[in-house]
Amino acid sequence: MPLTRRFWLVAALALGVGGGIVPARAEAPVTVFAAASLKNALDEAAAAWAKETGRTARMSYAGSNALAKQLESGAPADLFFSADIAWMDYAEKAGTLRPGSRSDLLRNAIVLVAPKGSGVALDLKPGVDIARALDGGRLAMGNVDAVPAGKYGKAALEKLGAWEAVKGSIAQAENVRSAMLLVSRGEAPLGIVYATDAAADPSVRVVATFPADSHPPIVYPIALTKVSANPDADAFLAYLKGATARPYFERQGFAVIGGTGARY
């Protein structure tokens, strides 16, 4: 190819001349503020979405309380995926969510766990003596005043009449995964975590599941943030709410609202 012709061909491609084609700009990853208990399922869903679309999502996991307050302080995120309704309500009242984008997506359950080799057996019914089973040890939970799993756990213990006996023996963690880690390491003989967390850690075993009527329904809402300007955020939200992503949640033990998997 003559040098002059080759020069103009390169120039045309660089400037988008000849068909008006401009090279596509790679978008920034979709930033998702998500409850720690969602990690396994969301990591799988995000990897599958990236493989299918070439677009990416970046997760920031923590307690829903911490994430809601970070949003209120102006932290840049595109999606908020909370482990309870109360902290999504908080974010909405703070004006950090995009109006009309919120929906309830998942349900979960809370369970009492012990290290895998533990022989503890308890029936979680009114009058259960969890304090005796602790045998001087501590009960690992998320912060009972802020972390959703901790709040659900406290409500269940109160309903079963076990709270007063154990409230002085609580090891409170900043999120539910940290609480589970105390149990899996053998630093706490018992813990209260989500059923999905217990399923993800082979170092713990489920002693019993708390009755569904012992605590408020465990619902995970999701919403776009008001500050999001990422054009891929809506697409990732739609993906998470769609049938393609459902198996990633159900494999971890979540019940997808409107789905056919586990019911809580």
C-alpha positions as CSV (number, residue, x, y, z in Angstrom):
1,M,0.0,0.0,0.0
2,P,1.5,3.4,-1.0
3,L,2.6,5.5,2.0
4,T,0.2,8.4,1.4
5,R,-2.8,6.1,1.2
6,R,-1.8,4.2,4.3
7,F,-1.4,7.5,6.2
8,W,-5.0,8.6,5.4
9,L,-6.4,5.2,6.2
10,V,-4.8,5.2,9.7
11,A,-6.0,8.8,10.2
12,A,-9.5,7.9,9.2
13,L,-9.7,5.1,11.6
14,A,-8.3,7.2,14.4
15,L,-10.7,10.1,13.9
16,G,-13.7,7.9,13.1
17,V,-13.9,9.2,9.5
18,G,-15.4,6.9,6.9
19,G,-18.6,5.5,8.5
20,G,-18.4,7.7,11.6
21,I,-17.2,4.9,13.8
22,V,-15.5,6.0,17.0
23,P,-13.7,3.4,19.1
24,A,-15.8,2.3,22.1
25,R,-14.7,3.6,25.5
26,A,-14.4,1.1,28.3
27,E,-16.8,1.9,31.1
28,A,-15.7,1.9,34.7
29,P,-16.8,-1.1,36.7
30,V,-20.2,-1.0,38.4
31,T,-19.6,-0.4,42.1
32,V,-21.8,-2.4,44.4
33,F,-22.1,-1.8,48.1
34,A,-23.3,-5.2,49.4
35,A,-24.0,-7.0,52.7
36,A,-21.2,-9.3,53.7
37,S,-23.5,-12.3,53.6
38,L,-23.9,-11.9,49.8
39,K,-20.2,-12.4,49.0
40,N,-20.2,-15.9,47.5
41,A,-23.4,-15.5,45.5
42,L,-22.5,-12.0,44.2
43,D,-18.9,-12.9,43.3
44,E,-20.3,-15.8,41.1
45,A,-23.0,-13.6,39.5
46,A,-20.5,-10.8,38.7
47,A,-18.0,-13.2,37.2
48,A,-20.7,-14.7,35.0
49,W,-22.0,-11.3,33.9
50,A,-18.5,-10.2,33.0
51,K,-18.0,-13.3,30.9
52,E,-21.3,-12.9,29.1
53,T,-21.1,-9.1,28.5
54,G,-17.5,-8.0,28.9
55,R,-18.7,-5.5,31.5
56,T,-17.5,-5.7,35.1
57,A,-18.8,-5.1,38.6
58,R,-16.7,-4.3,41.7
59,M,-18.0,-5.4,45.1
60,S,-17.5,-3.7,48.4
61,Y,-18.7,-5.9,51.2
62,A,-19.5,-4.8,54.8
63,G,-22.3,-4.7,57.3
64,S,-25.4,-3.0,55.8
65,N,-25.3,-0.4,58.5
66,A,-21.8,0.7,57.6
67,L,-22.6,0.8,53.9
68,A,-25.7,2.9,54.3
69,K,-23.8,5.4,56.4
70,Q,-21.0,5.5,53.8
71,L,-23.5,6.3,51.1
72,E,-24.9,9.1,53.3
73,S,-21.4,10.5,53.6
74,G,-21.1,10.6,49.9
75,A,-19.2,7.4,49.1
76,P,-19.4,6.7,45.3
77,A,-21.4,3.5,44.6
78,D,-23.9,2.5,41.9
79,L,-25.9,-0.1,43.7
80,F,-26.8,-0.8,47.4
81,F,-27.7,-4.4,48.3
82,S,-28.8,-4.5,51.9
83,A,-29.4,-7.5,54.3
84,D,-32.5,-5.9,55.8
85,I,-35.2,-3.4,55.1
86,A,-34.4,-1.0,57.9
87,W,-31.0,0.0,56.5
88,M,-32.5,0.4,53.0
89,D,-35.2,2.6,54.5
90,Y,-32.4,4.6,56.2
91,A,-30.6,5.1,52.8
92,E,-33.9,6.1,51.2
93,K,-34.7,8.6,53.9
94,A,-31.2,10.0,53.6
95,G,-31.9,10.7,49.9
96,T,-29.1,8.4,48.6
97,L,-31.2,6.1,46.4
98,R,-32.6,6.6,42.9
99,P,-36.4,6.9,43.3
100,G,-38.3,4.0,42.0
101,S,-35.3,1.6,41.6
102,R,-35.8,-0.2,44.9
103,S,-37.1,-3.8,45.1
104,D,-37.0,-6.8,47.5
105,L,-34.9,-9.6,45.9
106,L,-34.0,-12.3,48.5
107,R,-34.9,-14.0,51.8
108,N,-32.8,-15.8,54.3
109,A,-32.9,-17.5,57.7
110,I,-30.7,-17.3,60.8
111,V,-29.1,-20.4,62.4
112,L,-27.2,-21.3,65.5
113,V,-23.7,-22.7,64.5
114,A,-20.9,-24.4,66.3
115,P,-17.4,-25.5,65.2
116,K,-17.6,-28.6,63.0
117,G,-16.3,-30.9,65.7
118,S,-18.6,-29.7,68.4
119,G,-21.2,-32.0,70.0
120,V,-23.6,-29.3,71.1
121,A,-27.2,-30.1,70.5
122,L,-30.1,-27.6,71.2
123,D,-33.7,-27.3,70.2
124,L,-34.5,-23.7,69.6
125,K,-37.8,-23.5,71.3
126,P,-39.1,-21.2,74.1
127,G,-37.0,-21.6,77.2
128,V,-33.9,-23.0,75.4
129,D,-30.8,-22.7,77.7
130,I,-28.1,-21.4,75.3
131,A,-26.2,-19.9,78.2
132,R,-25.6,-23.4,79.6
133,A,-24.4,-24.7,76.2
134,L,-21.9,-21.8,76.0
135,D,-20.2,-23.3,79.1
136,G,-18.4,-20.0,79.9
137,G,-17.7,-19.2,76.3
138,R,-19.1,-16.4,74.1
139,L,-21.9,-16.3,71.6
140,A,-20.7,-14.7,68.4
141,M,-23.1,-12.4,66.6
142,G,-23.2,-9.3,64.5
143,N,-23.5,-6.1,66.4
144,V,-27.0,-6.4,67.9
145,D,-27.8,-2.7,67.6
146,A,-26.7,-2.2,64.0
147,V,-25.8,-5.3,61.9
148,P,-28.9,-6.9,60.5
149,A,-27.9,-10.5,61.4
150,G,-27.2,-9.3,65.0
151,K,-30.6,-7.5,65.2
152,Y,-32.4,-10.6,63.9
153,G,-30.5,-12.8,66.4
154,K,-31.3,-10.6,69.4
155,A,-35.0,-10.5,68.4
156,A,-35.0,-14.3,68.2
157,L,-33.3,-14.8,71.5
158,E,-35.7,-12.4,73.2
159,K,-38.7,-14.2,71.7
160,L,-37.3,-17.6,72.9
161,G,-36.6,-16.1,76.4
162,A,-32.9,-16.7,76.1
163,W,-31.6,-13.1,75.8
164,E,-31.3,-12.2,79.5
165,A,-29.1,-15.2,80.2
166,V,-26.7,-14.6,77.3
167,K,-26.5,-10.8,76.9
168,G,-23.4,-10.6,79.0
169,S,-21.6,-13.2,76.9
170,I,-22.0,-11.8,73.4
171,A,-19.0,-11.4,71.2
172,Q,-20.2,-8.7,68.8
173,A,-18.7,-8.4,65.3
174,E,-18.8,-5.7,62.7
175,N,-20.5,-8.0,60.2
176,V,-22.0,-11.5,60.1
177,R,-19.0,-13.1,58.3
178,S,-16.7,-11.8,61.1
179,A,-19.0,-13.4,63.6
180,M,-18.9,-16.7,61.7
181,L,-15.1,-16.6,61.6
182,L,-15.0,-16.5,65.4
183,V,-16.9,-19.8,65.4
184,S,-14.9,-21.5,62.6
185,R,-11.7,-20.7,64.4
186,G,-13.0,-22.1,67.6
187,E,-12.8,-18.8,69.4
188,A,-16.5,-18.9,70.2
189,P,-18.4,-22.2,70.9
190,L,-21.6,-20.9,69.3
191,G,-22.7,-18.2,66.9
192,I,-25.7,-16.8,65.2
193,V,-25.3,-16.3,61.4
194,Y,-27.4,-16.6,58.3
195,A,-28.1,-20.0,56.9
196,T,-26.3,-19.0,53.7
197,D,-23.1,-18.1,55.7
198,A,-23.2,-21.5,57.4
199,A,-23.5,-23.3,54.1
200,A,-20.4,-21.4,52.8
201,D,-18.1,-22.4,55.6
202,P,-17.2,-26.1,56.0
203,S,-15.6,-25.4,59.4
204,V,-18.9,-24.8,61.1
205,R,-22.0,-26.9,61.4
206,V,-25.6,-25.9,61.9
207,V,-26.9,-26.8,65.4
208,A,-30.5,-25.6,64.7
209,T,-32.4,-23.0,62.7
210,F,-34.3,-20.3,64.5
211,P,-38.1,-20.4,64.0
212,A,-39.2,-18.0,61.3
213,D,-41.7,-16.4,63.7
214,S,-39.1,-15.6,66.3
215,H,-37.7,-12.7,64.3
216,P,-38.8,-10.2,61.6
217,P,-38.7,-11.6,58.0
218,I,-35.2,-11.5,56.6
219,V,-35.5,-9.6,53.4
220,Y,-32.7,-8.3,51.1
221,P,-33.6,-5.2,49.1
222,I,-31.6,-3.7,46.3
223,A,-31.6,-0.3,44.7
224,L,-29.6,2.0,42.4
225,T,-28.0,5.0,44.1
226,K,-28.9,8.5,43.3
227,V,-25.3,9.5,42.4
228,S,-24.7,6.7,40.0
229,A,-23.9,7.8,36.5
230,N,-22.5,4.5,35.2
231,P,-24.6,3.4,32.2
232,D,-23.9,-0.3,33.1
233,A,-25.5,0.0,36.6
234,D,-29.1,-0.5,35.3
235,A,-28.0,-3.5,33.2
236,F,-26.3,-5.2,36.2
237,L,-29.3,-4.5,38.4
238,A,-31.6,-6.1,35.8
239,Y,-29.2,-9.1,35.5
240,L,-29.3,-9.7,39.3
241,K,-33.0,-9.5,39.3
242,G,-33.4,-11.8,36.3
243,A,-33.6,-15.6,35.8
244,T,-30.0,-16.0,34.7
245,A,-28.6,-14.9,38.1
246,R,-31.2,-16.8,40.2
247,P,-29.1,-20.0,40.5
248,Y,-26.2,-18.2,42.0
249,F,-28.3,-17.0,44.9
250,E,-30.2,-20.3,45.3
251,R,-27.0,-22.4,45.3
252,Q,-25.9,-20.4,48.4
253,G,-29.2,-21.1,50.1
254,F,-31.0,-17.8,49.5
255,A,-34.7,-17.8,48.6
256,V,-35.3,-15.6,45.5
257,I,-38.5,-13.7,46.0
258,G,-40.9,-15.0,43.3
259,G,-38.6,-18.0,42.6
260,T,-39.1,-21.7,43.2
261,G,-36.2,-22.4,45.5
262,A,-35.9,-22.5,49.3
263,R,-38.7,-20.7,51.3
264,Y,-38.1,-18.8,54.5
